[in-house]
Amino acid sequence: MQPSDTPRRSSLPRRWLFRFLLPLLILGVAIAAFLALKASRPDAPQAKPEERAWLVETMTVEPARRHPVLTLYGEVANPDRLSINAPLSARVAAVPVEDGQSVTQGERLIELDRRDFQPALSRAQANLADLEAQIREVQAQHESDRQALALEQEIVQNAETALSRSRDLRGRNLASQADVDNARDTLSQARLALNTRRERLSTFDARLAGLEARRDAAEADVLAAERDLERARAEAPADGLIGNVEVTPGDQVGANAALLTFYPWSGFEARALIPSTRVASMLEALRTGNPPRARSRETDTPLELERIAAEASGQGATGLFRFVEPDHSLRAGQVLTIELEMPAVEDAVAIPHSALYGNDHVYRIRDGRLERAQVERLGEYRGDDTTGDKGVLLVRAPSLAAGDRLATTQLPNAVDGLRVRWEDAESETSGSSTTGATE
């Protein structure tokens, strides 16, 4: 048993060593073959980097004499707004209109109970009638006093004669002292009556003037009462718009209480702040009788600069614009975008908004690359339907010449020297799709 076990034990280490070294040998051979193949592969050709050309839209510079448009933001106002108030304390009889309703001239707006106005009118008329009667009475008394004056003068003369006679008879002891005293008293009474009559005649003008003044005041009271009675029914003074209606039928209102507001169509105007740099040119245009034209962007309603407010601020002055044509869509307080046409500028170039970078430069294309050009921004440009230039900007730059090509695509990485390409409009028209690269 022992001799047979010895060879078996010696073969076990060799088998174990073979199993461990064989995988390592195979892995080493594989790595060596990989390195040999990698070392013997041919070198790949180096790719040359190519500069990218950005596709842009372009336009051709065409300087011309054009009118810049200044965009303003204004508010609609109506300085001719009429507030209708109650002339007296009264009850509201009828309110046939509503807030926001359009009315025509002469249309009834509101009516108060006329019975509340009649007592005041009746009292004023009665007072006037009484004063007119007093004037007639004074005038009649004056005529009577004038006629009585001559009689009282004769009475005084007769009394003087009687006194003289009584004194003469008394001197001859043919009359008593009592007769002389009676004659003297009669003369005094006659003179007193004459003086009273004269005084009444002398004060007639003053008394008549006082009564006539009171009569004039009474006539004014009658006119005021009649006016208040007429105002019990309010009518539209012109074609316009009803504003706030403060009352309803049956309400009891006091004197001067607000009833409703009326806006005449002809009184609407727009107020917008004109920058201080533009105020002088606007004033000059108004002085020469050429008021600048404008238009509302929202409603396309034509406007005309009528005047510039007297007060200004550091930002500018308020321009007041008249609506050339009535616009029934207007409401007080409404905000409008106003496009104000400025005086014409020579050599102005119309460009789309996308062509402007920042506020002062564009990119011209030279030899297929962008070239920065400084410009002066003049304002918006309305253009016309024939040119199709609506919604663009007007700029001016001495460095831009007619025929120059501008990039109109807004590129976020636009810099001097950036390579660009564009679709040739002439080639597209002829049916081809040639891409331009140079000018």
Secondary structure as UniProt FT lines:
FT   HELIX           2..40
FT   STRAND          54..56
FT   STRAND          58..60
FT   STRAND          64..66
FT   STRAND          69..77
FT   TURN            79..80
FT   STRAND          82..85
FT   STRAND          90..94
FT   TURN            99..100
FT   STRAND          102..103
FT   TURN            105..106
FT   STRAND          108..112
FT   HELIX           114..116
FT   HELIX           118..171
FT   TURN            172..173
FT   HELIX           177..202
FT   HELIX           204..231
FT   STRAND          233..235
FT   STRAND          240..245
FT   TURN            249..250
FT   STRAND          252..253
FT   TURN            255..256
FT   STRAND          258..264
FT   HELIX           265..267
FT   STRAND          269..275
FT   HELIX           276..287
FT   TURN            288..289
FT   STRAND          293..296
FT   TURN            297..299
FT   STRAND          302..312
FT   STRAND          316..323
FT   TURN            328..329
FT   TURN            332..333
FT   STRAND          335..341
FT   STRAND          345..351
FT   HELIX           353..355
FT   TURN            358..360
FT   STRAND          361..366
FT   TURN            367..368
FT   STRAND          369..374
FT   STRAND          376..381
FT   TURN            385..388
FT   TURN            390..391
FT   STRAND          392..396
FT   TURN            398..399
FT   TURN            402..403
FT   STRAND          405..407
FT   TURN            412..413
FT   TURN            416..417
FT   STRAND          419..423
FT   HELIX           425..429
FT   TURN            430..431
FT   STRAND          435..436
//
